[in-house]
């Protein structure tokens, strides 16, 4: 179990993870047809995007992945 310092450090590290990392992980999830996970990761990528076009792309991909997840159920 994590103590409060470890939890805080993990939270700070998560905030530092980049748009590029989350978008690459999202693409890998898409390749596995894990649409729910891909959508979650694209949303995180959108939150970390510094450029408007990256934010828009990640938001649209998240919506697409949510759509695909509902189609495959």
Secondary structure, DSSP 8 states (H G I E B T S, - for coil): ---HHHHHHHHHHHHH--HHHHHHHHHHHHHTT-HHHHHHHHHHHHHH-SSHHHHHHHHHHHHHHHHHHHHT-
